[in-house]
């Protein structure tokens, strides 16, 4: 799952949480899932921006390389 997909999933979980007739425990669960997806979307966006900045500045950064490896393993490719 890439960054935009995590973002969309966070939005989806939030909408589900506010549907009528939700059990409070289910609402808490959905909100926790939304938070996880939002956090992963933010991490992906941050890593992606770091890579863009390194590319623009022609910087060879170990952090960028490590994030690229993580995103490739997660199947996020360049969208993560």
Secondary structure, DSSP 4 states (H G I P E B T S, - for coil): --HHHHHHHHHHHHHHHTSTT--HHHHHHHHHHHHHHHHHHHHHHHHHHHHHHHHHTT---HHHHHHHHHHHHHT-GGG-
